[in-house]
C-alpha cells in the first residue's frame, strides 16, 4: 500500500462535486471515500492508474485534481 499525506488543497480537490459515471469519475469517487483524516491509502494498481490518468490524458479539470497526489505516488514507486 502507498500512503499520501493530503494537504488541505488536495482534500478540497478530492471533495469537489463529481458529475458523470466514467472511469475517471469512479476513480475520483473511490479516492474521496478512501481518504481518511488527511491520509490516502492506495494499492499499486490504483497508484499506477492515478499516475497514468494525470500523465496520459492531457490537461483538464480532473487531471489537476490529482496532479499533486500523482506526484507523491510517483516518488514512492520510483
N, C-alpha and C positions, 0 to 999 in steps of 0.2 A: 504494500500500500504506500501511496505517496501522500504527503501532508502539505497543504498550503495554508500558511497563516494569512488570513484575509484582512486587508486593510478596510477602513470604513468605505473608501471609494469602491473597492471590489465588491463588498456586500451590497452597496447601493446599486451597482450594475447588475448583479445577480438577481436582485429583488424587483427590478423593473418589470412591468406587466409584459406578458408574452402572449401574442396572438398567433393563431395558426397551429397546425398539427404536424409539421415536417420534422425531419430528423434533428435538425439543429434546435428547433423549439423544444423537442422532447429532451435533448441533452441539457438545455438550459433549465428546464423544469427539474430534472433529476439532480443537477448540481445545486440548485436553490434548496431543494428538500434535504440534501445531504450536508449542507453547510450548517454546522452547529457551533455556536458561541465563538464565531470568528475563525473557525478552522474548517477546512475542506479535506476530506479523505477520498481518494480515488484509486482504483486499481490501474495496472499498467495499460490495459486495453483502453480504458477511458482516458487516461493521461495522453496516450498517443492520438486518440480521436480529437481531443481538445486542441492539441498542437496542430494536427492536420487541418482542422477546420479554420483555425486562425491563419495558418501559413498558405493554404492552397486555394481558398475561395474568395480572394480579392478583399476589397475594403468595404465595410458596411457596418451597420449598427450592431449586428450580432458579433462580428469579429472583434469590435472594440470592447464589447462587454467582457470578453475572455482573454484579451491580449496579455494582461499582467499575470493572470492565472497560468496561461500557456508558457510564459517566460519562466515563471518559477518552476513549473514542471519540467521544462526542457533542461534547466540547470541540474535538476535532480537525476534525470535519466542519463545525461551525458557523463 
